[in-house]
Amino acid sequence: MSVSTNPHAVPLPTDQELVLKVIPMPADCNQNGDIFGGWVMAQVDLAGAVLPARIVRGRMATIAVNEFIFKHPVKVGDILSFFSRVQHVGNTSISVKVEVFAERFSTQGEYIKVTEATLTYVAIDDQGKPRVIPKD
C-alpha cells in the first residue's frame, strides 16, 4: 500500500457507527460544480436519525441543527461515508454527532473529513407532541 500524499487524509473513525454510504451525482451540483450544501445537509439529517430511531422506537423529528461545519467541498462521484454516535439522551430528545468522510473517486482508499454536524431529534406522539423516550 502506498503512502498518501494528501495532507487532509485521515483514518475512518472506529468509535462510531457507519450509518449511511452514498454517492452524489451531477444533479446534486451547485453552480460551481460542487455538491450543494443543502444536499449534504439532507443526507446528514437522514444519517443522524438512524441511531436515535433505535432508541426512540416511534416517531421523531429533527428539532435543531446545533452545529454544521463544511470542511471541504464534496464532488460528484465521491463515495461518502456517514458515521454517527449518540452524544446525549434526555427525557424527550437525543443529540447526535455525524461526521462525513469522502473517498475521492480518483484516490480510493483515502478519506478526508468533509463535514461534521451535531443534531437534536425529539420523540413525538401521533399528534406531533413531544413524548418521553422509553428507558430500558
N, C-alpha and C positions, 0 to 999 in steps of 0.2 A: 504494500500500500504506500502511495506517495504522500509526502508531507505537504500540507496545504500552504499555499502562498497567500491565501485570503486572510487579511488581518481581522476580519469580522467572524470567521468560522468559529463555531462553538460546539461542544458536545450536546446531545439532547438530554433533557432532564431525566433523572432516574427516580426522583421523589414525587412525580406527578403522573397522572394517568393520561395516555393518549386517548382523546375522546372524539377526534374528527380528523380526517385527511381529505383534502380537496385540491383540485387543480383549476385555477382561474382561467377563463377563456377570453378571446378577443372581445366578446360582447360586454365584458365586465370592465373595459378600459375607460379611462378618462381622456381628456383632450391631449394629455402629454404622452399617452401610450402606456401609462402605468395603470394598475388596477385601482378602481375607485375606492377611496377610503370607506365610503358607505357600504360597499360590498363586503369589505373586510370586517366592518363593524357588525353586519348582519350575521356573518359566519361565526364571529366571536360570541355573539349572543346565543346562537344555536349550541355552540360547543360549551359555553358556560352553563347552560341549562341541564346538561347530561347528568352530572353528579348530584345536583340538588333534586332532580326528579326522583332519584333513588331514595332520597331521604323524605321528601315531601309526600310521596305516594298519592298524588292527585294533582289538581290544577295548581298552577303557579304563574306568576307574571314577573317580568323584569320591572323593578321599581327604580333602579338607579344604575347609572354608569358612573362609578365613583372615580375612576381614572382610566384614561385611554391614551397610550403613547405609541405613535408610529415611529419606529426607529430607522427603518429602511423601506424603500419602495418595494411593492410586490409586483412581479412581472408575469406576463402571460406565460403559461407553461410551468411556472414554479409548482413544485409539489409542497403544499402547505400542511404542516402537522400542528395540530392544536392540542396543547397539554393543559390540564386543569387540576386544581386542588381546592378543596373547601377550606376557607380561612376561618369562618365563624358560623355557628348555627345558633340563632336566637330563638325566641318563642314563636315568631311567625315568619322570620326571614333568614336567609342564608347568603353570605358573601363568598364569592369565588374569585380566584385569580386564574387568568387564562394567559398563556404565553404561546405565541405563534412563531414557528420556525419555518423558513423557506429552504427547500433543497432546489437550487437553481438547475434548470434543465441541462445546462452546459457543464455543470460541476456536480453531478450527482454523487452523493456520499458525503458532501459537505453541507453544513447547516448554518444559517445565520438567523438570529432572532430579529424578526421584522416588526412585531407588535406585542405589546403586553397590556392587559386591562384588568380592572377589578370591577365586578358587577354584583349587584344585590338583587335577589329574587325573593318574592313573598308568596307564601302558600295562601291560596284563596279558595273560598267555597263556591258553590254553584251560582251564587248571586254576585260573585266578584269581590266579596268582603274578605279581609284577612282572617285566617284561621290558624289555630295552634298547630305547630309541626308535631307529629306523633313522636313520642320518646319510646325507644325500645327498652 
